[in-house]
């Protein structure tokens, strides 16, 4: 079963492409990347440079002498400004500064004296992969594009890793095809002029968290304002989630001050105790020029609806697949009302707030402050004293923690306090995973532990970066789905400049037991009305999330019939079909089972794409 890249229905917000060196033997390779609707940007020689799909508004390119630059995505570049940068380019390393300077979310490609450079975003929302195709190094923004050119099949051991929850760093970044190599978000890929030699160069480092709340809040406000402004400056109609939470409310008020006309949409939860609608209506009172839409609580599909027919999947399975239809539900109505773009508050939790794991290191440097805060966290989260003490005393380096995780895959879920103050949530496997798959996962964890380095030596910043990149991999899937539904989606909190502004603030000012989202509250003080800043909680949506199996009782058993995971020997089919045949039992979503569901859905979508692209048999 080889991967097949499906390019139909690509439009604004769904830019994806491959990048080729300026060589005669790359021309034939590039032909295998062409399909219906494919566009090509050429080198001065006329040979292909970028081949793929993008909208005119997403691409800016410029050439000057021996250099050429291309920026694809959301950015402020115009052709004249980009040409001036190309004229001054003497070394590809100079693009580090350019990538750290521009607001927005984009891929950057460059060529200088025949050498290529390609990079995505530090957030992980825009990724880069590469592979050797007929001896030529080709870079691409999606792993499945390269796998299709190689006629490669997903590797069963890599699939087994995706049955873990969560998949820890660095294993989470591995593509499903061994022939495809990932480029870390903080790195750029460099392809030499021979088209065969590659290396990677680090262009991004997280800022040191040294700013006070008073110093950092204006920078966060400016970065988020710029991020929303990039999306709204051309006017028209844009839509925005208005959940009543501070993240989406902040984006809404920033968009309301732009040239665009705003549609604000609220999806109330099913839980009678959910206060989302109350807070959303309160915010809407301060947005007189916006149209506030409230979706029928009975109308959105449950979390697991529509999985068997999903045809807009990307190059990896994520838990975001399971919320596909719920995500897409409001988009047709928004499109009918003229929305050209849908803004979300996704990422606000991940960047403005930070992980409590910072206090593990803070205890050693500022013990009085750390102990006072930790007492508050213990009361807030009901952490037991003994468990808290054990978590704080655990000083295992990351490789040791990762290696130890290989021995605990079948253990009960780790305690919340050990996850909060440690390197992360210890990964677990669902009981239905076979012994062979478990063996493969243990081996991969131990192999990774032999050379793994954390994303940052401080476990708090490591946890922050891992959490951001874990979420952007889901949002990356959702962006594809929304774009193909006709209303591109944007999440300004995940722009690199916004992330940097947040990470630069001291952790004790970003997460505290004494206030809710202190950084974002301070940043939005002059933008969001005081009445809307008072909310000190958020909805969990657990009742809605648990409704899928109950409301669609026939869908899960159908999903596990002739299971692709079972065919590969990764899961025990009988174990899977047992719980699936009792959909009337109310239970919350299980993250470990969700991992198996996402893999099954993704494999089925891959099979459909392969069969649809296969030539007809005469």
RODO-2510 file (C-alpha; in nm, 4 decimals, decimal comma):
residues 618
     n   res          X          Y          Z
     1     x     0,0000     0,0000     0,0000
     2     x     0,1919     0,3028    -0,1196
     3     x     0,1145     0,6607    -0,0294
     4     x    -0,0757     0,8695    -0,2794
     5     x    -0,0822     1,2463    -0,2668
     6     x    -0,4329     1,3727    -0,3364
     7     x    -0,4166     1,7258    -0,4732
     8     x    -0,7772     1,7820    -0,5736
     9     x    -0,9693     2,0616    -0,4041
    10     x    -0,6572     2,2383    -0,2822
    11     x    -0,7153     2,6102    -0,2378
    12     x    -0,6271     2,9086    -0,0171
    13     x    -0,4809     2,7943     0,3128
    14     x    -0,3715     2,4576     0,1759
    15     x    -0,0374     2,5451     0,0180
    16     x     0,1900     2,2433    -0,0201
    17     x     0,4832     2,1894    -0,2504
    18     x     0,8112     2,0137    -0,3246
    19     x     1,1463     2,1860    -0,3837
    20     x     1,4080     2,0739    -0,6376
    21     x     1,7733     2,1641    -0,7044
    22     x     1,8664     2,3324    -1,0307
    23     x     1,9987     2,0237    -1,2059
    24     x     1,9167     1,8506    -1,5321
    25     x     1,8641     1,5155    -1,3570
    26     x     1,6077     1,6773    -1,1237
    27     x     1,3751     1,7579    -1,4144
    28     x     1,2631     1,3981    -1,4587
    29     x     1,2222     1,3616    -1,0815
    30     x     0,9985     1,6678    -1,0686
    31     x     0,7604     1,5135    -1,3230
    32     x     0,6550     1,2515    -1,0692
    33     x     0,5316     1,5298    -0,8407
    34     x     0,2952     1,6799    -1,0952
    35     x    -0,0756     1,6201    -1,0876
    36     x    -0,4087     1,7909    -1,1558
    37     x    -0,3848     2,1613    -1,0778
    38     x    -0,0114     2,1511    -1,0014
    39     x     0,1771     2,4795    -1,0339
    40     x     0,5508     2,5186    -1,0937
    41     x     0,7933     2,7966    -1,0097
    42     x     1,1172     2,7651    -1,2069
    43     x     1,4845     2,8379    -1,1578
    44     x     1,6346     3,0968    -1,4005
    45     x     1,7430     2,7973    -1,6081
    46     x     1,3775     2,7047    -1,6625
    47     x     1,4103     2,3883    -1,4524
    48     x     1,1532     2,3330    -1,1775
    49     x     1,2211     2,4876    -0,8357
    50     x     0,8859     2,4654    -0,6529
    51     x     0,6120     2,2308    -0,7710
    52     x     0,2812     2,1980    -0,5895
    53     x    -0,0317     2,3912    -0,4976
    54     x    -0,0657     2,7424    -0,3603
    55     x    -0,2909     3,0433    -0,3954
    56     x    -0,1586     3,3642    -0,5509
    57     x    -0,2091     3,5525    -0,2232
    58     x     0,0152     3,3045    -0,0392
    59     x     0,3257     3,3227    -0,2596
    60     x     0,5778     3,6038    -0,2957
    61     x     0,8968     3,5445    -0,4895
    62     x     1,1899     3,7519    -0,6078
    63     x     1,5104     3,6985    -0,8050
    64     x     1,8291     3,9021    -0,8085
    65     x     2,1460     3,7802    -0,9775
    66     x     2,2517     3,4480    -0,8260
    67     x     1,9794     3,4497    -0,5593
    68     x     1,6075     3,3780    -0,5438
    69     x     1,3633     3,3835    -0,2505
    70     x     1,0123     3,2442    -0,2102
    71     x     0,7823     3,2959     0,0901
    72     x     0,4685     3,0817     0,1016
    73     x     0,1953     3,1268     0,3607
    74     x     0,0840     3,4225     0,5730
    75     x     0,3406     3,7033     0,5657
    76     x     0,3754     4,0787     0,5028
    77     x     0,6210     4,0512     0,2107
    78     x     0,5769     4,2367    -0,1148
    79     x     0,7813     4,1630    -0,4237
    80     x     0,9906     4,4813    -0,4070
    81     x     1,0944     4,4292    -0,0446
    82     x     1,1773     4,0649    -0,1119
    83     x     1,3830     4,1562    -0,4189
    84     x     1,5917     4,3969    -0,2134
    85     x     1,6621     4,1183     0,0351
    86     x     1,7616     3,8879    -0,2511
    87     x     1,9962     4,1542    -0,3915
    88     x     2,1808     4,1743    -0,0585
    89     x     2,1990     3,7986    -0,0034
    90     x     2,5580     3,6720     0,0081
    91     x     2,5207     3,3677     0,2320
    92     x     2,2202     3,1451     0,3004
    93     x     2,2944     3,1770     0,6731
    94     x     2,1794     3,5405     0,6481
    95     x     1,8254     3,4091     0,6147
    96     x     1,8276     3,3137     0,9829
    97     x     1,7701     3,6802     1,0630
    98     x     1,5009     3,7160     0,7969
    99     x     1,3102     3,4163     0,9309
   100     x     1,3280     3,5560     1,2851
   101     x     1,2191     3,9015     1,1719
   102     x     0,9025     3,8428     0,9702
   103     x     0,5646     3,8078     1,1421
   104     x     0,3173     3,5487     1,0222
   105     x     0,3355     3,1773     0,9456
   106     x     0,5143     3,0666     0,6308
   107     x     0,7606     2,8417     0,4537
   108     x     1,0787     3,0086     0,3304
   109     x     1,2691     2,8720     0,0297
   110     x     1,5866     3,0184    -0,1165
   111     x     1,8512     2,9409    -0,3742
   112     x     2,1981     3,0975    -0,3955
   113     x     2,4694     2,9834    -0,6350
   114     x     2,2780     2,6603    -0,6895
   115     x     2,2479     2,5784    -0,3159
   116     x     1,8980     2,5375    -0,1722
   117     x     1,7567     2,6290     0,1670
   118     x     1,4068     2,5328     0,2862
   119     x     1,2493     2,5842     0,6271
   120     x     0,9160     2,5938     0,8037
   121     x     0,8150     2,7484     1,1368
   122     x     0,9584     2,7031     1,4858
   123     x     0,6058     2,6252     1,6060
   124     x     0,5953     2,3077     1,3958
   125     x     0,2803     2,4264     1,2188
   126     x     0,4683     2,4315     0,8879
   127     x     0,7074     2,1396     0,8497
   128     x     0,9764     2,0288     0,6045
   129     x     1,0784     1,6764     0,5029
   130     x     1,3281     1,5446     0,2521
   131     x     1,4109     1,2243     0,0690
   132     x     1,6418     1,0984    -0,2025
   133     x     1,4354     1,0371    -0,5178
   134     x     1,6388     0,8747    -0,7957
   135     x     1,9510     1,0124    -0,6308
   136     x     1,8204     1,3719    -0,6080
   137     x     1,7424     1,5284    -0,2709
   138     x     1,3885     1,6631    -0,2784
   139     x     1,2343     1,8685     0,0027
   140     x     0,8595     1,8876     0,0615
   141     x     0,6102     2,0343     0,3039
   142     x     0,4288     1,7014     0,3479
   143     x     0,5846     1,3617     0,4008
   144     x     0,3212     1,1810     0,1933
   145     x     0,4250     1,3704    -0,1209
   146     x     0,7738     1,2239    -0,0970
   147     x     0,6431     0,8791    -0,0064
   148     x     0,4207     0,8805    -0,3148
   149     x     0,7157     0,9611    -0,5405
   150     x     0,9068     0,6715    -0,3842
   151     x     0,6078     0,4334    -0,3941
   152     x     0,6832     0,3730    -0,0258
   153     x     0,4570     0,2025     0,2265
   154     x     0,4077     0,3171     0,5862
   155     x     0,6433     0,1349     0,8179
   156     x     0,4592    -0,0914     1,0686
   157     x     0,7022    -0,0065     1,3489
   158     x     0,6481     0,3653     1,2937
   159     x     0,2738     0,3018     1,3012
   160     x     0,3149     0,1121     1,6276
   161     x     0,4760     0,4219     1,7777
   162     x     0,1642     0,6212     1,6913
   163     x    -0,0375     0,3859     1,9138
   164     x     0,1449     0,5416     2,2096
   165     x    -0,0107     0,8280     2,3976
   166     x     0,1553     1,0635     2,4084
   167     x     0,4319     1,0016     2,1573
   168     x     0,7373     1,1600     2,3241
   169     x     1,0099     1,3690     2,1660
   170     x     1,1955     1,2890     1,9415
   171     x     0,9773     1,0018     1,8183
   172     x     0,6752     1,2266     1,7579
   173     x     0,8563     1,3920     1,4665
   174     x     0,9301     1,0721     1,2752
   175     x     0,7348     1,0341     0,9476
   176     x     0,5410     0,7136     0,8896
   177     x     0,7782     0,6233     0,6054
   178     x     1,1396     0,5324     0,6852
   179     x     1,2509     0,6606     0,3445
   180     x     1,1424     1,0136     0,4438
   181     x     1,3551     1,2242     0,6804
   182     x     1,2106     1,5064     0,8939
   183     x     1,3663     1,8473     0,9463
   184     x     1,3288     1,9741     1,3028
   185     x     1,1162     2,2912     1,3267
   186     x     1,4114     2,4920     1,4575
   187     x     1,6304     2,3845     1,1648
   188     x     1,6602     2,4703     0,7964
   189     x     1,7434     2,2136     0,5298
   190     x     2,0400     2,2945     0,3054
   191     x     2,0885     2,1075    -0,0237
   192     x     2,4247     2,1499    -0,1937
   193     x     2,4565     2,2395    -0,5606
   194     x     2,5221     1,8758    -0,6506
   195     x     2,1613     1,8003    -0,5507
   196     x     2,2715     1,5028    -0,3423
   197     x     2,4429     1,6340    -0,0282
   198     x     2,2306     1,7752     0,2536
   199     x     2,2855     1,9210     0,5957
   200     x     2,0743     2,1040     0,8513
   201     x     2,1379     2,4378     1,0154
   202     x     1,9692     2,5638     1,3321
   203     x     1,8030     2,9013     1,2759
   204     x     1,5841     2,9354     1,5879
   205     x     1,6414     2,9265     1,9632
   206     x     1,3751     3,0000     2,2238
   207     x     1,4265     3,3291     2,4064
   208     x     1,5498     3,3357     2,7634
   209     x     1,2504     3,3837     2,9976
   210     x     1,3746     3,6963     3,1715
   211     x     1,1035     3,9605     3,1145
   212     x     0,8696     4,0564     3,3942
   213     x     0,4948     4,0528     3,3409
   214     x     0,4969     4,4325     3,3079
   215     x     0,7724     4,4199     3,0458
   216     x     0,6384     4,1199     2,8566
   217     x     0,2670     4,1961     2,8312
   218     x     0,3015     4,4851     2,5805
   219     x     0,5264     4,2714     2,3595
   220     x     0,2685     3,9898     2,3623
   221     x    -0,0093     4,2364     2,2769
   222     x     0,1935     4,3838     1,9893
   223     x     0,2848     4,0402     1,8481
   224     x    -0,0711     3,9106     1,8659
   225     x    -0,2077     4,2336     1,7185
   226     x     0,0341     4,2016     1,4268
   227     x    -0,0589     3,8348     1,3778
   228     x    -0,4318     3,9091     1,3618
   229     x    -0,3682     4,2194     1,1515
   230     x    -0,1899     4,0169     0,8846
   231     x    -0,5031     3,8088     0,8397
   232     x    -0,7551     4,0946     0,8451
   233     x    -0,5825     4,3898     0,6779
   234     x    -0,7306     4,3179     0,3350
   235     x    -1,0846     4,3567     0,4685
   236     x    -1,3748     4,1445     0,3494
   237     x    -1,5531     3,9131     0,5893
   238     x    -1,3678     3,7017     0,8429
   239     x    -1,5153     3,4705     1,1038
   240     x    -1,3862     3,3961     1,4495
   241     x    -1,4550     3,1474     1,7259
   242     x    -1,6126     3,3228     2,0245
   243     x    -1,6194     3,0586     2,2947
   244     x    -1,6190     3,3129     2,5750
   245     x    -1,2720     3,2006     2,6774
   246     x    -0,9941     3,4568     2,6929
   247     x    -0,8012     3,3118     2,3961
   248     x    -1,0770     3,3336     2,1347
   249     x    -1,2197     3,6522     2,2880
   250     x    -0,8822     3,8249     2,2504
   251     x    -0,8599     3,7289     1,8837
   252     x    -1,2197     3,8438     1,8293
   253     x    -1,1623     4,1911     1,9728
   254     x    -0,8408     4,2360     1,7768
   255     x    -1,0204     4,1336     1,4565
   256     x    -1,3099     4,3671     1,5392
   257     x    -1,0697     4,6619     1,5259
   258     x    -0,9523     4,5713     1,1747
   259     x    -1,0827     4,6663     0,8276
   260     x    -1,2606     4,3285     0,8058
   261     x    -1,6249     4,2658     0,8932
   262     x    -1,6515     4,0095     1,1722
   263     x    -1,8705     3,7022     1,2144
   264     x    -1,8368     3,5638     1,5674
   265     x    -1,9513     3,2039     1,6147
   266     x    -2,0266     3,0221     1,9401
   267     x    -2,0816     2,6492     1,9849
   268     x    -2,2368     2,5919     2,3283
   269     x    -2,1417     2,2724     2,5047
   270     x    -2,3867     1,9941     2,5896
   271     x    -2,3040     2,0101     2,9591
   272     x    -2,5729     2,2095     3,1482
   273     x    -2,2971     2,3458     3,3734
   274     x    -2,1059     2,4848     3,0736
   275     x    -2,0846     2,8657     3,0928
   276     x    -1,9421     2,9176     2,7428
   277     x    -2,2552     3,0765     2,5989
   278     x    -2,2936     3,3169     2,8926
   279     x    -1,9403     3,4502     2,8515
   280     x    -1,9671     3,4590     2,4708
   281     x    -2,2864     3,6656     2,4832
   282     x    -2,1283     3,9014     2,7317
   283     x    -1,8354     3,9535     2,4948
   284     x    -2,0713     3,9992     2,1983
   285     x    -2,2388     4,2899     2,3769
   286     x    -1,9127     4,4811     2,3354
   287     x    -1,8922     4,3943     1,9637
   288     x    -2,1889     4,5858     1,8169
   289     x    -2,0564     4,5719     1,4607
   290     x    -2,0037     4,1959     1,4639
   291     x    -2,2686     3,9394     1,3770
   292     x    -2,2903     3,6826     1,6579
   293     x    -2,3929     3,3345     1,5457
   294     x    -2,4902     3,0678     1,7992
   295     x    -2,4946     2,7152     1,6652
   296     x    -2,7686     2,4766     1,7692
   297     x    -2,6342     2,2583     2,0516
   298     x    -2,7982     1,9548     1,8952
   299     x    -2,6676     2,0196     1,5476
   300     x    -2,2896     1,9612     1,5635
   301     x    -2,1952     1,6001     1,4910
   302     x    -2,0467     1,3991     1,7764
   303     x    -1,6733     1,3605     1,8004
   304     x    -1,6513     1,0326     1,6073
   305     x    -1,8976     1,1068     1,3282
   306     x    -1,7951     1,0771     0,9643
   307     x    -1,4695     0,8912     1,0213
   308     x    -1,5344     0,6208     0,7660
   309     x    -1,5612     0,8711     0,4800
   310     x    -1,2852     1,1187     0,5706
   311     x    -1,0977     1,2135     0,2526
   312     x    -0,8974     1,5194     0,3577
   313     x    -0,6316     1,3583     0,5739
   314     x    -0,2707     1,4704     0,5861
   315     x     0,0547     1,2760     0,6205
   316     x     0,0154     1,1459     0,9759
   317     x    -0,2562     1,0342     1,2174
   318     x    -0,3369     1,2674     1,5058
   319     x    -0,6188     1,2779     1,7590
   320     x    -0,7473     1,5800     1,5670
   321     x    -0,8888     1,3427     1,3062
   322     x    -1,1532     1,2340     1,5546
   323     x    -1,2976     1,5851     1,5801
   324     x    -1,3057     1,6347     1,2040
   325     x    -1,6801     1,6703     1,1512
   326     x    -1,7313     1,8800     1,4629
   327     x    -1,4594     2,1148     1,3412
   328     x    -1,6068     2,1403     0,9911
   329     x    -1,9711     2,1696     1,0987
   330     x    -2,0004     2,5532     1,1108
   331     x    -1,7857     2,6234     0,8044
   332     x    -2,0524     2,5910     0,5307
   333     x    -2,2740     2,8451     0,7076
   334     x    -1,9800     3,0796     0,7555
   335     x    -1,8844     3,0435     0,3920
   336     x    -2,2419     3,1181     0,2889
   337     x    -2,2218     3,4412     0,4893
   338     x    -1,9076     3,5400     0,3012
   339     x    -1,6285     3,4417     0,5395
   340     x    -1,2952     3,4196     0,3576
   341     x    -1,1005     3,3120     0,6684
   342     x    -1,1792     3,1610     1,0074
   343     x    -0,9709     3,2766     1,3050
   344     x    -0,9340     3,0621     1,6145
   345     x    -0,7965     3,1069     1,9646
   346     x    -0,6160     2,7742     1,9448
   347     x    -0,2764     2,7918     2,1086
   348     x    -0,3590     3,0556     2,3663
   349     x    -0,3368     2,7987     2,6453
   350     x    -0,0122     2,6618     2,5058
   351     x     0,1830     2,9857     2,4675
   352     x     0,0521     3,2465     2,7116
   353     x     0,0470     2,9999     2,9984
   354     x     0,3334     2,7610     3,0719
   355     x     0,3939     2,4244     3,2342
   356     x     0,4362     2,3857     3,6100
   357     x     0,7524     2,1856     3,5355
   358     x     0,9464     2,5132     3,5487
   359     x     0,9128     2,4971     3,9262
   360     x     1,1333     2,1879     3,9360
   361     x     1,4286     2,4053     3,8355
   362     x     1,3028     2,7174     4,0092
   363     x     1,3028     2,5301     4,3401
   364     x     1,6787     2,4904     4,3088
   365     x     1,7436     2,8557     4,2231
   366     x     1,4714     3,0465     4,4086
   367     x     1,3433     2,8039     4,6725
   368     x     1,1356     3,0487     4,8768
   369     x     0,9364     3,1673     4,5754
   370     x     0,9023     2,8152     4,4371
   371     x     0,7798     2,6638     4,7641
   372     x     0,5175     2,9337     4,8096
   373     x     0,3857     2,8770     4,4581
   374     x     0,4003     2,4984     4,4895
   375     x     0,1867     2,5109     4,8037
   376     x    -0,0716     2,6954     4,5985
   377     x    -0,0546     2,4412     4,3156
   378     x    -0,0961     2,1555     4,5642
   379     x    -0,4162     2,3112     4,6934
   380     x    -0,5417     2,3997     4,3444
   381     x    -0,4755     2,0634     4,1798
   382     x    -0,5004     1,8461     4,4933
   383     x    -0,1498     1,7111     4,4525
   384     x    -0,0574     1,4761     4,7393
   385     x     0,2382     1,5882     4,9481
   386     x     0,4362     1,2650     4,9039
   387     x     0,3814     1,2581     4,5279
   388     x     0,4814     1,6220     4,4964
   389     x     0,7997     1,5604     4,6947
   390     x     0,8893     1,2591     4,4791
   391     x     0,8333     1,4549     4,1575
   392     x     1,0488     1,7436     4,2782
   393     x     1,3266     1,5080     4,3921
   394     x     1,3308     1,3256     4,0558
   395     x     1,6359     1,4663     3,8764
   396     x     1,6695     1,2065     3,6017
   397     x     1,8080     1,3521     3,2769
   398     x     1,5778     1,3303     2,9780
   399     x     1,7440     1,0248     2,8141
   400     x     1,7086     0,8287     3,1402
   401     x     1,3429     0,9332     3,1746
   402     x     1,2755     0,8269     2,8151
   403     x     1,4494     0,4909     2,8618
   404     x     1,2579     0,4243     3,1832
   405     x     0,9319     0,4973     3,0011
   406     x     0,9938     0,1895     2,7851
   407     x     0,9420    -0,0325     3,0925
   408     x     0,6109     0,1254     3,1935
   409     x     0,4008     0,1117     2,8793
   410     x     0,1360    -0,1125     3,0395
   411     x     0,1389     0,0564     3,3799
   412     x    -0,1578     0,2584     3,5055
   413     x    -0,1645     0,6202     3,3941
   414     x     0,1058     0,8294     3,5644
   415     x    -0,0001     1,0593     3,8448
   416     x    -0,0914     1,4167     3,7432
   417     x     0,1755     1,5663     3,9681
   418     x     0,4576     1,3523     3,8232
   419     x     0,3509     1,4548     3,4732
   420     x     0,3157     1,8226     3,5649
   421     x     0,6559     1,8546     3,7344
   422     x     0,8476     1,6038     3,5219
   423     x     0,9653     1,5874     3,1619
   424     x     0,6094     1,5211     3,0480
   425     x     0,3351     1,2614     3,0570
   426     x     0,4788     0,9108     3,0633
   427     x     0,3650     0,7351     2,7425
   428     x     0,1239     0,4425     2,7648
   429     x    -0,0139     0,1782     2,5270
   430     x    -0,3763     0,0711     2,4992
   431     x    -0,4278    -0,2892     2,6251
   432     x    -0,5429    -0,4032     2,2796
   433     x    -0,1985    -0,3448     2,1280
   434     x    -0,0280    -0,6740     2,0423
   435     x     0,2891    -0,8038     2,2067
   436     x     0,4803    -0,7659     1,8797
   437     x     0,3787    -0,4000     1,8504
   438     x     0,4696    -0,3419     2,2147
   439     x     0,8115    -0,4957     2,1548
   440     x     0,8688    -0,2620     1,8575
   441     x     0,7673     0,0394     2,0642
   442     x     0,9959    -0,0568     2,3546
   443     x     1,2865    -0,1029     2,1163
   444     x     1,2239     0,2376     1,9532
   445     x     1,2072     0,4120     2,2913
   446     x     1,5305     0,2539     2,4108
   447     x     1,7052     0,3280     2,0839
   448     x     1,5930     0,6918     2,0988
   449     x     1,6985     0,7213     2,4640
   450     x     2,0573     0,6333     2,3715
   451     x     2,1039     0,9650     2,1910
   452     x     1,8003     1,1792     2,2753
   453     x     1,8386     1,5369     2,3929
   454     x     1,5491     1,7360     2,5374
   455     x     1,4146     2,0331     2,3462
   456     x     1,5716     2,2482     2,6180
   457     x     1,7785     2,1636     2,9285
   458     x     1,5121     2,3221     3,1509
   459     x     1,2305     2,0707     3,1776
   460     x     0,9731     2,3494     3,1904
   461     x     1,0778     2,4982     2,8569
   462     x     1,1154     2,1477     2,7139
   463     x     0,7569     2,0719     2,8187
   464     x     0,6334     2,4030     2,6746
   465     x     0,7962     2,3426     2,3365
   466     x     0,6784     1,9823     2,3229
   467     x     0,3236     2,0848     2,4095
   468     x     0,3232     2,3582     2,1437
   469     x     0,4514     2,1232     1,8732
   470     x     0,2154     1,8456     1,9733
   471     x    -0,0773     2,0837     1,9299
   472     x     0,0444     2,2357     1,6028
   473     x     0,0596     1,8901     1,4481
   474     x    -0,3146     1,8615     1,5181
   475     x    -0,3859     2,2161     1,3983
   476     x    -0,1833     2,1413     1,0842
   477     x    -0,4366     1,8648     1,0097
   478     x    -0,7296     2,0924     1,0861
   479     x    -0,5920     2,3641     0,8585
   480     x    -0,5951     2,1170     0,5698
   481     x    -0,9516     2,0107     0,6489
   482     x    -1,0845     2,3653     0,6837
   483     x    -0,9158     2,4837     0,3640
   484     x    -1,0705     2,1997     0,1693
   485     x    -1,4094     2,2821     0,3192
   486     x    -1,3788     2,6279     0,1638
   487     x    -1,2957     2,8464     0,4667
   488     x    -0,9246     2,8519     0,5507
   489     x    -0,8422     2,8514     0,9213
   490     x    -0,5753     3,0549     1,1035
   491     x    -0,4484     3,0354     1,4617
   492     x    -0,2538     3,3580     1,5333
   493     x    -0,1297     3,2390     1,8739
   494     x     0,0902     2,9870     1,6929
   495     x     0,2816     3,2475     1,4918
   496     x     0,6495     3,2297     1,5876
   497     x     0,6658     3,5951     1,6927
   498     x     0,3732     3,5467     1,9331
   499     x     0,5319     3,2333     2,0783
   500     x     0,8613     3,4148     2,1287
   501     x     0,6961     3,7086     2,3026
   502     x     0,5248     3,4706     2,5443
   503     x     0,8258     3,2480     2,6122
   504     x     1,0350     3,5550     2,6955
   505     x     0,8259     3,6177     3,0103
   506     x     0,9394     3,4667     3,3401
   507     x     0,7614     3,1373     3,4139
   508     x     0,6527     3,2467     3,7617
   509     x     0,4600     3,5287     3,5906
   510     x     0,3040     3,3014     3,3271
   511     x     0,1763     3,0236     3,5513
   512     x     0,0695     3,0852     3,9083
   513     x    -0,1937     2,9289     4,1339
   514     x    -0,3157     3,2755     4,2284
   515     x    -0,4493     3,3979     3,8931
   516     x    -0,5844     3,2599     3,5649
   517     x    -0,3782     3,3311     3,2505
   518     x    -0,2032     3,6332     3,4014
   519     x     0,0084     3,7109     3,0948
   520     x    -0,2747     3,7164     2,8418
   521     x    -0,4979     3,9058     3,0844
   522     x    -0,2321     4,1752     3,1254
   523     x    -0,1590     4,1844     2,7517
   524     x    -0,5258     4,2314     2,6586
   525     x    -0,6085     4,4852     2,9289
   526     x    -0,6520     4,7710     2,6799
   527     x    -0,8122     4,5569     2,4092
   528     x    -1,0715     4,3339     2,5799
   529     x    -1,3313     4,4883     2,8161
   530     x    -1,2665     4,4300     3,1841
   531     x    -1,5911     4,2346     3,2201
   532     x    -1,4619     3,9762     2,9718
   533     x    -1,1268     3,9406     3,1471
   534     x    -1,2809     3,8177     3,4713
   535     x    -1,3419     3,4604     3,3597
   536     x    -1,1224     3,2238     3,5589
   537     x    -1,1998     2,8838     3,4053
   538     x    -1,2687     2,7078     3,0780
   539     x    -1,5057     2,4397     2,9561
   540     x    -1,3739     2,0858     2,9249
   541     x    -1,6273     1,9634     2,6647
   542     x    -1,6068     1,6151     2,8150
   543     x    -1,9780     1,5443     2,7797
   544     x    -1,9729     1,6344     2,4113
   545     x    -1,6539     1,4413     2,3529
   546     x    -1,7983     1,1273     2,5081
   547     x    -2,1133     1,1414     2,2976
   548     x    -1,9800     0,9990     1,9730
   549     x    -2,0100     0,6268     2,0496
   550     x    -2,3526     0,6716     2,2090
   551     x    -2,4990     0,8820     1,9270
   552     x    -2,3528     0,6787     1,6413
   553     x    -2,3718     0,3232     1,7776
   554     x    -2,3030     0,1593     1,4424
   555     x    -1,9965     0,3539     1,3462
   556     x    -1,7265     0,2187     1,5768
   557     x    -1,7990    -0,1489     1,5083
   558     x    -1,7895    -0,0689     1,1366
   559     x    -1,4585     0,1046     1,1826
   560     x    -1,3035    -0,2049     1,3372
   561     x    -1,4432    -0,4492     1,0818
   562     x    -1,1553    -0,5619     0,8618
   563     x    -0,9239    -0,3400     1,0674
   564     x    -0,6082    -0,2210     0,8880
   565     x    -0,4232    -0,2170     1,2193
   566     x    -0,5280    -0,5756     1,2814
   567     x    -0,4073    -0,6775     0,9350
   568     x    -0,0651    -0,5339     1,0202
   569     x    -0,0556    -0,7282     1,3455
   570     x    -0,0504    -0,4145     1,5594
   571     x    -0,3766    -0,4608     1,7494
   572     x    -0,5890    -0,7467     1,8720
   573     x    -0,9108    -0,7190     1,6743
   574     x    -1,1194    -0,8950     1,9348
   575     x    -1,0048    -0,6505     2,2022
   576     x    -1,0925    -0,3589     1,9780
   577     x    -1,4366    -0,4827     1,8854
   578     x    -1,5315    -0,5602     2,2448
   579     x    -1,5657    -0,2025     2,3748
   580     x    -1,6825    -0,0827     2,0336
   581     x    -1,9844    -0,3122     2,0518
   582     x    -2,1019    -0,1511     2,3760
   583     x    -2,1473     0,2103     2,2610
   584     x    -2,4323     0,2803     2,5007
   585     x    -2,1958     0,2767     2,7983
   586     x    -2,1225     0,6424     2,8848
   587     x    -1,7516     0,7031     2,9191
   588     x    -1,5184     0,9943     2,8482
   589     x    -1,2790     0,9972     2,5592
   590     x    -0,9756     0,7794     2,6268
   591     x    -0,6590     0,9355     2,4825
   592     x    -0,4847     0,5986     2,4437
   593     x    -0,7802     0,4488     2,2552
   594     x    -0,8067     0,7689     2,0515
   595     x    -0,4533     0,7053     1,9258
   596     x    -0,5639     0,3676     1,7869
   597     x    -0,8791     0,5191     1,6344
   598     x    -0,6770     0,7931     1,4648
   599     x    -0,4335     0,5391     1,3177
   600     x    -0,7169     0,3252     1,1856
   601     x    -0,8942     0,6216     1,0248
   602     x    -0,5701     0,7430     0,8696
   603     x    -0,4810     0,4021     0,7254
   604     x    -0,8265     0,3671     0,5717
   605     x    -0,7984     0,7120     0,4152
   606     x    -0,4589     0,6207     0,2742
   607     x    -0,6050     0,3048     0,1229
   608     x    -0,8891     0,4988    -0,0414
   609     x    -0,6470     0,7526    -0,1854
   610     x    -0,4249     0,4780    -0,3249
   611     x    -0,7176     0,2949    -0,4815
   612     x    -0,8582     0,6169    -0,6306
   613     x    -0,5243     0,6968    -0,7958
   614     x    -0,4625     0,3470    -0,9300
   615     x    -0,5024     0,3080    -1,3085
   616     x    -0,8154     0,1295    -1,4225
   617     x    -0,7739    -0,2336    -1,5170
   618     x    -0,8770    -0,2830    -1,8839
***
